[in-house]
Every structure is written in C-alpha cells, then in structure tokens.
Amino acid sequence: MTKIALITGATAGIGEACAHVFAREGYNLILTGRRNDRLEKLAAHLNDKYNVEVATSSFDVRNRQQVIDNLEGLPAKWKKVNVLVNNAGLSQGLDPIQNGNIDDWETMIDTNIKGLLYVSRVVSNWMIDNGYGHIINLGSIAGKEVYLNGNVYCATKHAVDALNKGMRIDLLSHGIRVTAVHPGAVETEFSEVRFKGDKERAKKVYDGFEPLIAQDIAETIWFVASRPAHVNINDLVIMPTAQATAGNIFRS
Ligand SMILES: NC(=O)c1ccc[n+]([C@@H]2O[C@H](COP(=O)([O-])OP(=O)(O)OC[C@H]3O[C@@H](n4cnc5c(N)ncnc54)[C@H](OP(=O)(O)O)[C@@H]3O)[C@@H](O)[C@H]2O)c1
C-alpha cells in the first residue's frame, strides 16, 4: 500500500522541501498550512510530477478546533498516516526579555508548542489505531542552546525537545517511532517572518557564510523516515559547517 506523509507548514521552506522529497519517494501526501493558494499549487505540481495523490488541508495550527475539524474531517483512507512531520513553526522578533513584544511571545508559544500538540493529539491516535507510525518533530539548535535575545523562541524549541522525549516514552508500547530534527541556520522564509517582512534584515542573517537550505533538512528527514522499522533515530542536530553553536558563525 502506498505510504502517507502528513506535513505541517508545507507552504514554504523545510515543509515544502519535505513535500517534494516524500513525493519523489512515492508517498501520498497530506499538506497543511494557512496559505491555501500555495498548498493547491504545490499539490497540483507534485501530482503532476510524481503521480502521487495529494490532499490539502488549510488551517491555523494555533486554532484547536480548526485543527481537529480539518484533520478529523479527512476521508478515512487519509488517516493511515505513516509519517507525521511536525514542521509548522516560526520565530517572531529578536528582543531582550525586558522589551519583548508579548503578542510575539504568544504567537510563538501558540504555534510552536500548542499547535504541535494539537496536531500530535489527533494524529497519534490514528497511528495507535493503525498500529504503526513515525512522528518527526522539527526542533532547532534553539532547543538545545539559548542565544542572546532568543529567549522565548528558544523556550518553545526546548519545549519541543521535551515533548519529543515524552512522546517517545508514551507511544513506546504502540510501536510508534518519534524523532526530533534540530537544524542550525537554514535559509528559508524563517528570518523574513521573524523580522516581519524586513527582507534586508533577514538577508543579513545569512551574510558571509553558507547556510543550510531546506533541501538539506528534507533529505535528512527522509533518511530518518526511511530507516528499517526497528531503527529509531531519537535526536539529530544538523548545522551548516560554518556554524559551531547557535551564536558562533564563521563569516568571511
Ligand atoms: N530556518 C531555520 O533556520 C530553522 C532552524 C531551526 C528550526 N527551524 C524550524 O523549522 C520549521 C520550519 O521553518 P522554515 O525555516 O521552513 O520556515 P518558513 O519558510 O517560514 O516556513 C514555515 C511554515 O510554517 C507554517 N506555519 C507558520 N505558522 C503557522 C500556523 N499558525 N498555522 C499553520 N502553519 C503555520 C507556514 O505556513 P503558512 O504561513 O502558510 O501558515 C510555513 O509553511 C519551524 O518549526 C522552524 O522553527 C527553522
């Protein structure tokens, strides 16, 4: 039977690259994100190029009811999900804690922690019913270290790190694999979102060194997902060669 991957945040960056890689490998896909036009376009492209089936489901992961209604509303055949890539996430702002924008904090907590939980709550139950599954959580080097002004974003990714460990323990007896992939700097729309559309400032983040690209992470996620069923990669940190720690980038 053709395998199914559900990828959240497939409208850009790492999620979009994962959609390409899993389609290339013959998976049918459920793609989610808020920008439905992008989802529809991507679905048509992947269907055309790889002859795979693609379902799209457009919702905001922060909205618990939308998550439940949209996912549970999918036809039964789509609930045979083999791989869930919990990728939807973002950073907002880069301010010291005393000046932090509280709306930004709420957005990051609601998206990166609560959104990931809402999706996982639904899909882990499908996986338990199916008797198989693999959940791959997008953490970050920000979930392993804390950097200047990274405060709340780092806290949300530390939470993902903890949830990843907790999920693995809770789902152990159901044979469900659980992995976290923690990237360093990847050039996507991430910095543009962090700096609220300020393209100049976003570009400077990647000045003078070669960052990772979304494809690097997607191929890594595919490697993790394609190990034999008895192998689980718990935790994987992947950095650009020019980046040693969150705050140590060698720029020429
Ligand atoms: N880029 C990096 O340097 C880096 C490093 C480490 C970890 N990460 C993590 O990797 C993941 C993907 O980031 P990226 O770099 O690919 O960024 P990106 O290019 O900005 O893509 C983020 C994706 O998340 C989706 N998303 C954001 N908020 C959402 C919401 N409320 N509801 C539904 N979907 C939402 C976006 O879709 P819509 O806007 O269409 O909803 C988009 O598809 C994130 O979890 C991020 O924290 C990134």
The ligand as an SDF file (V2000), in Angstrom:
LIG
                    3D

 48 52  0  0  0  0  0  0  0  0999 V2000
   15.0470   28.2220    9.1080 N   0  0  0  0  0  0  0  0  0  0  0  0
   15.7780   27.9270   10.1720 C   0  0  0  0  0  0  0  0  0  0  0  0
   16.8940   28.4510   10.3460 O   0  0  0  0  0  0  0  0  0  0  0  0
   15.2750   26.9390   11.1850 C   0  0  0  0  0  0  0  0  0  0  0  0
   16.2050   26.4280   12.1060 C   0  0  0  0  0  0  0  0  0  0  0  0
   15.7680   25.5170   13.0500 C   0  0  0  0  0  0  0  0  0  0  0  0
   14.4560   25.1370   13.0830 C   0  0  0  0  0  0  0  0  0  0  0  0
   13.5560   25.6460   12.1920 N   0  0  0  0  0  0  0  0  0  0  0  0
   12.1690   25.2100   12.2860 C   0  0  0  0  0  0  0  0  0  0  0  0
   11.7830   24.5940   11.0800 O   0  0  0  0  0  0  0  0  0  0  0  0
   10.3630   24.7340   10.9020 C   0  0  0  0  0  0  0  0  0  0  0  0
   10.0790   25.2600    9.5080 C   0  0  0  0  0  0  0  0  0  0  0  0
   10.6320   26.5480    9.3670 O   0  0  0  0  0  0  0  0  0  0  0  0
   11.1540   27.1310    7.9750 P   0  0  0  0  0  0  0  0  0  0  0  0
   12.5560   27.5410    8.1940 O   0  0  0  0  0  0  0  0  0  0  0  0
   10.8320   26.2460    6.8740 O   0  0  0  0  0  0  0  0  0  0  0  0
   10.2840   28.4970    7.9210 O   0  0  0  0  0  0  0  0  0  0  0  0
    9.2760   29.0810    6.8090 P   0  0  0  0  0  0  0  0  0  0  0  0
    9.9200   29.0390    5.4690 O   0  0  0  0  0  0  0  0  0  0  0  0
    8.8430   30.3930    7.3440 O   0  0  0  0  0  0  0  0  0  0  0  0
    8.0440   28.0470    6.8340 O   0  0  0  0  0  0  0  0  0  0  0  0
    7.2370   27.9310    7.9880 C   0  0  0  0  0  0  0  0  0  0  0  0
    5.9950   27.1060    7.6790 C   0  0  0  0  0  0  0  0  0  0  0  0
    5.1970   27.0250    8.8900 O   0  0  0  0  0  0  0  0  0  0  0  0
    3.8670   27.3520    8.5840 C   0  0  0  0  0  0  0  0  0  0  0  0
    3.1720   27.9890    9.7050 N   0  0  0  0  0  0  0  0  0  0  0  0
    3.6230   29.0190   10.4670 C   0  0  0  0  0  0  0  0  0  0  0  0
    2.6640   29.3890   11.3330 N   0  0  0  0  0  0  0  0  0  0  0  0
    1.5940   28.5820   11.1090 C   0  0  0  0  0  0  0  0  0  0  0  0
    0.2980   28.4990   11.6760 C   0  0  0  0  0  0  0  0  0  0  0  0
   -0.0890   29.3110   12.6690 N   0  0  0  0  0  0  0  0  0  0  0  0
   -0.5600   27.5770   11.1980 N   0  0  0  0  0  0  0  0  0  0  0  0
   -0.1720   26.7380   10.2050 C   0  0  0  0  0  0  0  0  0  0  0  0
    1.0340   26.7590    9.6390 N   0  0  0  0  0  0  0  0  0  0  0  0
    1.9050   27.6900   10.0820 C   0  0  0  0  0  0  0  0  0  0  0  0
    3.9530   28.3130    7.3950 C   0  0  0  0  0  0  0  0  0  0  0  0
    2.7670   28.2230    6.6180 O   0  0  0  0  0  0  0  0  0  0  0  0
    1.6370   29.3810    6.4900 P   0  0  0  0  0  0  0  0  0  0  0  0
    2.3220   30.6870    6.7590 O   0  0  0  0  0  0  0  0  0  0  0  0
    1.1360   29.2290    5.0890 O   0  0  0  0  0  0  0  0  0  0  0  0
    0.6270   29.0080    7.5130 O   0  0  0  0  0  0  0  0  0  0  0  0
    5.1290   27.7360    6.6180 C   0  0  0  0  0  0  0  0  0  0  0  0
    4.6850   26.7360    5.7360 O   0  0  0  0  0  0  0  0  0  0  0  0
    9.8850   25.6310   12.0360 C   0  0  0  0  0  0  0  0  0  0  0  0
    9.3610   24.8190   13.0650 O   0  0  0  0  0  0  0  0  0  0  0  0
   11.1560   26.3200   12.4880 C   0  0  0  0  0  0  0  0  0  0  0  0
   11.0810   26.7350   13.8300 O   0  0  0  0  0  0  0  0  0  0  0  0
   13.9480   26.5400   11.2190 C   0  0  0  0  0  0  0  0  0  0  0  0
  1  2  1  0
  2  3  2  0
  2  4  1  0
  4  5  1  0
  4 48  2  0
  5  6  2  0
  6  7  1  0
  7  8  2  0
  8  9  1  0
  8 48  1  0
  9 10  1  0
  9 46  1  0
 10 11  1  0
 11 12  1  0
 11 44  1  0
 12 13  1  0
 13 14  1  0
 14 15  2  0
 14 16  1  0
 14 17  1  0
 17 18  1  0
 18 19  2  0
 18 20  1  0
 18 21  1  0
 21 22  1  0
 22 23  1  0
 23 24  1  0
 23 42  1  0
 24 25  1  0
 25 26  1  0
 25 36  1  0
 26 27  1  0
 26 35  1  0
 27 28  2  0
 28 29  1  0
 29 30  1  0
 29 35  2  0
 30 31  1  0
 30 32  2  0
 32 33  1  0
 33 34  2  0
 34 35  1  0
 36 37  1  0
 36 42  1  0
 37 38  1  0
 38 39  2  0
 38 40  1  0
 38 41  1  0
 42 43  1  0
 44 45  1  0
 44 46  1  0
 46 47  1  0
M  CHG  2   8   1  16  -1
M  END
$$$$
